[in-house]
């Protein structure tokens, strides 16, 4: 989770964020693929890499 978060947001996840994601994974409300999509679709990720995605035609 930490690596995915670091690569998506260019920062480490807080303990609160890690706990939130781990709880969702443990409950089965989110799987690893869903976590990746949730992070990538977040407003923070779009602000971080959105211009690259637009340039490459992803959006």
C-alpha positions, 0 to 999 in steps of 0.5 A: 500500500505504501509503495502504491501511495508513494508512486501515485501521490509522490508522498508517503501515506499517513498512518490514518490513510494506511489504516483506512485502506487496510480496513477496507481490504480486510473487510473485503469492501475493496481489493488491491485492484480497486485500491489502485483505481481509487487512488488513481481516480482521487482528486489528489492523484489527478492534481499530481499527474493529471496533466501527464494523463491529459498530455498522453491522451488518457483522459 
